[in-house]
Amino acid sequence: MPRPPALPADNIVDAEVCARAGSLITRRFSAADLPRLREAGGGEASSIEAEFQFSQFDGRPAVAGQLHGVAVVTCQRCMQPLAIDVSDPFQVLIVAAERSDEPGGYELVVANPLRLDLSWLAEEQVLLALPLVPMHDNGDCSEPLVELRPLESHSGDAPGAAADEESTAETRHKPFQDLRDLLRKQ
């Protein structure tokens, strides 16, 4: 069985010691440090700065954090890169096993508090902060969208409506127009 990749030592902390000391840790993460963000479509230009303020709650390590940065993902409308500003606060309680309650408004994170990976925690919060379907704002996409026209009623057509139909029929693309002739030749 392959071993997991070695993680940088400065991203692994003892959350219990940090909580007792009330430590404030700030880290900057590039796309290379966030593999799950890359799997979710994050581009190489993604960069996140995370601030972790450790404290104790009910004898367990808690983290009040803040994310700042940019996650570059693919717009699902035009399939071009989309930079999303990430500015998201979070509050998590580090627990070693699953619990059914959420004490004090903290979100529970199941992790080993003796070896908490800060890049994993930051990446988890970035993924939660991203929209489910990332898209540019209307009109910001680089490719024009197909314009949908409303269906027109043919009852009581105005005079000249037949001429409009003929002009649009001439410009319509008919990919199977000659299919009948080709089938007859075989």
Secondary structure, DSSP 8 states (H G I E B T S, - for coil): --------GGGEE-HHHHHHHT-EEEEEEEGGG-HHHHHTT--TT-EEEEEEEEEEETTEEEEEEEEEEEEEEE-TTT-SEEEEEEEEEEEEEEESS--S--GGG-EEEES-GGGEEHHHHHHHHHHHHS-SS----TT-SSS-----------TT--TTHHHHHHHHHHHS--TTTTHHHHHHH-
